[in-house]
Amino acid sequence: MSLSTGTSVHTAPTASTWRAEQVVGSHLFKIEEYSTARNTEKGNFLESDTFNVGGYDWSIKYFPSGTMVAEDDHASIFICLKSPVDYVQAEITLEILVNQNGNMLSQGQLSAFATFKSITDTSDCGYSNFVRRSELESVLNDNSVGFKCSVCVSKVLPVESDFPLPVPPPIALQQISNLLETGIGADVTFEVNGHTFKAHKSILVARSKVFEAQFSGPCKEKTDTIIKIEDMEAVVFKELLHYIYSETIPAFSEMNDSEEKNNLAQHLLVAADRYDVERLRIICEDILYGSINKDNVVALLSIADMHNCINLKTACFKFLATPGIIPQLFESGKLKLIP
């Protein structure tokens, strides 16, 4: 038996990374006039205000006379997850603070690692026998006590590619780019919002299927030496021509303001898609991919959807899945419900 020989096909290596992050926060629940609170019936609790850690809402429940299953002379305390979730892991630390000479001092703490599977399942974590009531009351100086809850939420981030969007390598166009600067042999002029740009039909046809159809197809404009473009900014068309001739975007290297650069990238992406300059479209998509924030995600999602930018669209949806982002966008008016 012999092994057949043939052509080997090699694909580019790929890689991805799993990451997790921890978000830490704390809340102090202070109870004044504790002598009144201690008379609360067994099984009843006092609850703190809601606080947010890691994008989830929490509260502290303190049972001065203990839960129904607590031992006699014991108070109980629990941290309650109030947000509807499928799965959350958190480390909970509960600490007693009492006032001694004007300073809140710790009288002991307990820690536990908890998994919250749903709001209707395991939504509380704490201790039925947290502290002996008699021992706690013996250290109170001003009839008040504080319970500090620290929450460390472990969040698994989406698996991401370790490589940027694939951008084909540039080609040598230095000599061709000189023709744009000198205008030698130009046979077409574009008028864009009061600005004129001389170009060469043969180069445009070679670099863009849209220009190929415009100058060489059935609807060719061979006799037209002046073409007006009214629905594009002059600076955008200028950079489009520069890229067609030289595979470079001069304006990007001159811009220090990232917002200004992102704005130009949005307009260039639209122009590149319009004239079917695929590599320029991918370059602009790659720039916008790394600039997504709550101020531009809605606009970028619209652009990605209109111009078939799959990677940018996926990144926008991933950003929108961040806890708390959607309510912020509705509050700011960037997202609105369609009646």
C-alpha positions as CSV (number, residue, x, y, z in Angstrom):
1,M,0.0,0.0,0.0
2,S,1.4,3.3,-1.0
3,L,0.4,6.8,0.2
4,S,-0.8,9.0,-2.6
5,T,1.0,12.3,-3.1
6,G,-0.7,15.5,-4.0
7,T,-0.8,19.2,-3.4
8,S,-1.0,20.3,0.2
9,V,-3.4,23.1,0.9
10,H,-2.3,25.3,3.9
11,T,-4.7,27.6,5.6
12,A,-3.7,30.6,7.8
13,P,-3.3,29.8,11.5
14,T,-6.0,31.0,13.8
15,A,-6.2,31.6,17.6
16,S,-8.8,32.5,20.1
17,T,-8.7,33.5,23.8
18,W,-11.0,32.7,26.8
19,R,-11.0,35.5,29.4
20,A,-12.7,36.2,32.6
21,E,-12.8,39.3,34.8
22,Q,-13.8,40.1,38.4
23,V,-15.9,43.1,39.3
24,V,-15.8,44.1,43.0
25,G,-18.2,46.3,44.9
26,S,-19.5,46.8,48.4
27,H,-22.5,48.2,50.3
28,L,-22.9,49.3,54.0
29,F,-26.3,48.6,55.5
30,K,-26.5,50.6,58.8
31,I,-29.3,49.9,61.3
32,E,-29.9,52.7,63.9
33,E,-32.1,52.3,67.0
34,Y,-31.1,48.6,67.1
35,S,-33.0,48.1,70.4
36,T,-36.2,48.6,68.4
37,A,-35.0,46.4,65.5
38,R,-34.1,43.5,67.8
39,N,-37.8,43.0,68.6
40,T,-38.5,41.9,65.1
41,E,-40.2,38.5,65.1
42,K,-38.3,35.4,64.1
43,G,-38.4,34.9,60.3
44,N,-38.8,38.6,59.5
45,F,-36.1,40.7,58.0
46,L,-34.9,44.3,57.4
47,E,-33.7,44.9,53.8
48,S,-31.1,47.4,52.5
49,D,-31.5,49.6,49.5
50,T,-30.7,47.9,46.2
51,F,-27.1,48.3,45.0
52,N,-25.4,47.2,41.7
53,V,-22.2,45.2,41.3
54,G,-21.0,43.7,38.0
55,G,-24.2,44.7,36.2
56,Y,-26.4,42.9,38.7
57,D,-28.7,44.2,41.5
58,W,-28.2,43.0,45.0
59,S,-29.6,43.7,48.5
60,I,-28.8,42.7,52.1
61,K,-31.4,41.0,54.3
62,Y,-30.9,41.0,58.0
63,F,-33.0,38.9,60.4
64,P,-32.5,40.4,63.9
65,S,-34.2,37.4,65.5
66,G,-32.9,34.9,63.0
67,T,-34.6,32.9,60.3
68,M,-37.1,30.1,61.1
69,V,-34.2,27.6,61.0
70,A,-31.7,29.6,63.0
71,E,-30.6,28.5,66.4
72,D,-31.9,30.4,69.5
73,D,-30.1,33.7,70.3
74,H,-28.8,34.0,66.7
75,A,-29.3,36.7,64.1
76,S,-29.2,35.8,60.4
77,I,-28.0,37.7,57.3
78,F,-28.2,37.0,53.6
79,I,-27.1,38.7,50.3
80,C,-30.0,38.6,47.8
81,L,-29.6,38.6,44.0
82,K,-32.5,40.7,42.6
83,S,-31.6,40.6,38.9
84,P,-33.1,37.8,36.7
85,V,-30.1,35.7,35.5
86,D,-29.3,32.3,34.2
87,Y,-25.9,31.9,35.9
88,V,-23.7,34.1,38.1
89,Q,-20.8,33.2,40.3
90,A,-19.8,35.6,43.2
91,E,-17.7,35.6,46.3
92,I,-19.7,37.2,49.2
93,T,-18.0,38.7,52.3
94,L,-20.3,39.8,55.2
95,E,-18.8,42.0,58.0
96,I,-20.1,43.4,61.2
97,L,-19.2,47.1,61.9
98,V,-19.8,48.8,65.2
99,N,-19.1,52.4,66.4
100,Q,-16.2,52.7,68.9
101,N,-15.1,56.2,69.7
102,G,-16.5,57.6,66.5
103,N,-14.9,54.9,64.3
104,M,-16.7,52.0,62.6
105,L,-14.6,49.0,63.6
106,S,-14.9,45.4,62.3
107,Q,-16.2,42.8,64.8
108,G,-15.6,39.9,62.5
109,Q,-16.5,38.7,59.0
110,L,-17.5,35.6,57.0
111,S,-16.9,34.8,53.4
112,A,-18.6,32.3,51.0
113,F,-18.4,31.5,47.3
114,A,-21.9,31.2,45.8
115,T,-23.4,30.2,42.4
116,F,-26.7,31.9,41.6
117,K,-28.5,29.8,38.9
118,S,-31.8,31.8,38.7
119,I,-33.8,34.4,40.6
120,T,-36.4,31.8,41.4
121,D,-33.9,29.1,42.5
122,T,-30.8,30.0,44.5
123,S,-31.1,33.8,44.9
124,D,-29.9,34.2,48.5
125,C,-26.5,33.4,50.0
126,G,-25.6,33.9,53.7
127,Y,-25.8,32.5,57.2
128,S,-28.8,31.5,59.4
129,N,-26.5,31.5,62.4
130,F,-24.5,34.6,61.6
131,V,-23.9,36.0,65.1
132,R,-25.2,35.5,68.6
133,R,-27.6,38.3,69.4
134,S,-26.3,38.7,73.0
135,E,-22.7,39.0,71.8
136,L,-23.6,41.6,69.2
137,E,-25.6,43.7,71.6
138,S,-22.8,43.6,74.1
139,V,-20.5,45.6,71.8
140,L,-22.9,48.2,70.6
141,N,-22.1,51.7,72.0
142,D,-24.5,54.0,70.2
143,N,-27.4,51.6,69.6
144,S,-26.5,51.2,66.0
145,V,-24.7,48.6,63.9
146,G,-23.5,48.3,60.3
147,F,-23.3,45.3,58.0
148,K,-20.9,45.6,55.1
149,C,-21.4,43.3,52.2
150,S,-18.6,42.9,49.6
151,V,-19.4,41.2,46.3
152,C,-16.8,39.9,43.8
153,V,-18.6,38.9,40.6
154,S,-16.8,36.5,38.2
155,K,-17.8,37.3,34.6
156,V,-16.8,35.1,31.7
157,L,-16.2,37.3,28.6
158,P,-17.0,36.1,25.1
159,V,-14.3,34.1,23.4
160,E,-12.6,36.5,20.9
161,S,-10.3,36.0,18.0
162,D,-6.6,37.0,18.6
163,F,-6.3,38.3,15.1
164,P,-7.7,41.5,13.6
165,L,-10.0,41.5,10.6
166,P,-8.1,40.0,7.6
167,V,-6.8,42.8,5.4
168,P,-5.1,41.7,2.1
169,P,-1.6,43.0,1.7
170,P,-1.1,46.3,-0.3
171,I,0.3,46.3,-3.8
172,A,3.0,48.7,-5.1
173,L,1.2,51.6,-6.6
174,Q,3.8,54.4,-6.1
175,Q,4.2,55.2,-9.8
176,I,0.5,55.1,-10.4
177,S,-0.2,57.4,-7.4
178,N,2.1,60.0,-9.0
179,L,-0.4,60.3,-11.9
180,L,-3.0,61.5,-9.5
181,E,-0.8,64.2,-8.1
182,T,0.4,65.4,-11.5
183,G,-2.8,64.9,-13.5
184,I,-0.7,63.8,-16.5
185,G,-2.9,62.0,-19.0
186,A,-6.1,62.6,-17.0
187,D,-9.2,62.1,-19.1
188,V,-12.1,62.6,-16.6
189,T,-12.9,65.3,-14.1
190,F,-15.1,64.8,-11.0
191,E,-16.9,67.8,-9.5
192,V,-17.7,67.2,-5.9
193,N,-19.4,69.9,-3.9
194,G,-17.5,72.7,-5.6
195,H,-14.2,70.8,-5.7
196,T,-12.7,69.3,-8.9
197,F,-10.6,66.1,-9.1
198,K,-8.8,64.9,-12.3
199,A,-8.4,61.2,-12.8
200,H,-7.8,58.5,-15.3
201,K,-10.6,56.2,-16.5
202,S,-8.3,53.3,-17.2
203,I,-7.1,53.2,-13.6
204,L,-10.6,53.7,-12.1
205,V,-11.8,50.8,-14.3
206,A,-9.0,48.5,-13.2
207,R,-9.6,49.2,-9.5
208,S,-13.4,49.4,-9.3
209,K,-16.1,47.3,-10.9
210,V,-18.5,50.2,-10.5
211,F,-16.2,52.5,-12.4
212,E,-15.8,49.7,-14.9
213,A,-19.5,49.5,-15.5
214,Q,-19.7,53.4,-15.6
215,F,-17.0,53.8,-18.2
216,S,-16.9,50.5,-20.1
217,G,-20.2,48.8,-19.6
218,P,-23.5,49.0,-21.5
219,C,-24.3,52.3,-19.7
220,K,-20.8,53.7,-20.3
221,E,-20.0,57.3,-20.1
222,K,-17.1,57.4,-22.5
223,T,-17.8,60.8,-23.8
224,D,-18.4,62.4,-20.5
225,T,-15.2,64.2,-19.3
226,I,-16.9,66.0,-16.3
227,I,-18.9,63.9,-13.9
228,K,-20.8,65.6,-11.0
229,I,-21.1,63.8,-7.6
230,E,-23.5,65.6,-5.3
231,D,-24.1,63.1,-2.5
232,M,-20.6,62.8,-1.1
233,E,-18.3,65.1,0.8
234,A,-15.3,66.3,-1.2
235,V,-12.8,65.1,1.4
236,V,-14.3,61.6,1.3
237,F,-14.0,61.4,-2.5
238,K,-10.5,62.8,-2.3
239,E,-9.4,60.0,0.1
240,L,-11.3,57.4,-2.0
241,L,-9.2,58.5,-5.1
242,H,-6.0,58.5,-3.1
243,Y,-6.7,54.9,-2.0
244,I,-7.6,53.8,-5.5
245,Y,-4.3,55.2,-6.8
246,S,-1.9,54.4,-3.9
247,E,-3.5,52.0,-1.4
248,T,-3.0,54.6,1.3
249,I,-5.3,57.0,3.2
250,P,-3.3,60.1,3.9
251,A,-5.9,61.7,6.1
252,F,-5.8,58.9,8.6
253,S,-2.1,59.4,9.3
254,E,-2.6,63.1,9.8
255,M,-5.5,62.8,12.3
256,N,-4.8,62.8,16.0
257,D,-8.4,63.0,17.1
258,S,-9.9,59.4,17.2
259,E,-13.5,60.7,16.9
260,E,-12.6,62.6,13.7
261,K,-10.8,59.5,12.3
262,N,-13.8,57.3,13.1
263,N,-16.2,59.8,11.4
264,L,-14.1,59.7,8.2
265,A,-13.9,55.9,8.4
266,Q,-17.7,55.7,8.5
267,H,-18.0,57.9,5.4
268,L,-15.2,56.1,3.6
269,L,-16.8,52.7,4.3
270,V,-20.0,53.9,2.6
271,A,-18.0,55.3,-0.4
272,A,-15.9,52.1,-0.6
273,D,-19.0,49.9,-0.6
274,R,-20.7,52.2,-3.2
275,Y,-17.8,51.9,-5.6
276,D,-16.9,48.3,-4.7
277,V,-13.4,49.0,-3.4
278,E,-13.4,45.9,-1.1
279,R,-10.1,46.3,0.7
280,L,-10.8,49.9,1.6
281,R,-14.2,48.8,3.0
282,I,-12.5,46.2,5.2
283,I,-9.8,48.6,6.4
284,C,-12.6,51.1,7.5
285,E,-14.6,48.3,9.1
286,D,-11.5,47.2,11.1
287,I,-11.0,50.8,12.4
288,L,-14.7,51.1,13.4
289,Y,-14.5,47.6,14.9
290,G,-12.2,48.8,17.6
291,S,-14.0,52.1,18.3
292,I,-17.4,50.9,19.4
293,N,-18.9,52.7,22.4
294,K,-22.3,53.7,23.8
295,D,-22.3,57.0,21.8
296,N,-21.8,55.4,18.4
297,V,-22.9,51.8,18.6
298,V,-26.4,52.5,17.2
299,A,-25.0,54.4,14.2
300,L,-22.3,51.8,13.5
301,L,-24.9,49.0,13.7
302,S,-27.0,50.8,11.1
303,I,-24.0,51.2,8.8
304,A,-22.9,47.6,9.3
305,D,-26.4,46.4,8.4
306,M,-26.8,48.6,5.3
307,H,-23.3,47.7,3.9
308,N,-23.1,44.0,4.9
309,C,-20.3,44.4,7.4
310,I,-20.7,41.1,9.2
311,N,-17.8,41.5,11.6
312,L,-18.7,45.0,12.6
313,K,-22.4,44.0,13.0
314,T,-21.4,41.1,15.3
315,A,-19.2,43.3,17.4
316,C,-22.0,45.9,17.8
317,F,-24.4,43.2,19.0
318,K,-21.7,41.9,21.4
319,F,-21.4,45.4,22.9
320,L,-25.1,45.8,23.2
321,A,-25.2,42.6,25.2
322,T,-23.1,44.3,27.9
323,P,-25.2,44.5,31.1
324,G,-26.8,48.0,31.5
325,I,-26.0,49.3,28.0
326,I,-29.5,49.0,26.5
327,P,-31.2,50.9,29.4
328,Q,-28.6,53.7,29.0
329,L,-29.3,54.0,25.3
330,F,-33.0,54.2,25.8
331,E,-32.5,56.8,28.5
332,S,-30.2,58.9,26.3
333,G,-32.7,58.7,23.3
334,K,-30.2,56.8,21.1
335,L,-32.6,53.9,21.1
336,K,-36.3,54.3,20.7
337,L,-39.2,51.9,20.7
338,I,-41.0,51.7,17.4
339,P,-44.8,52.1,18.0
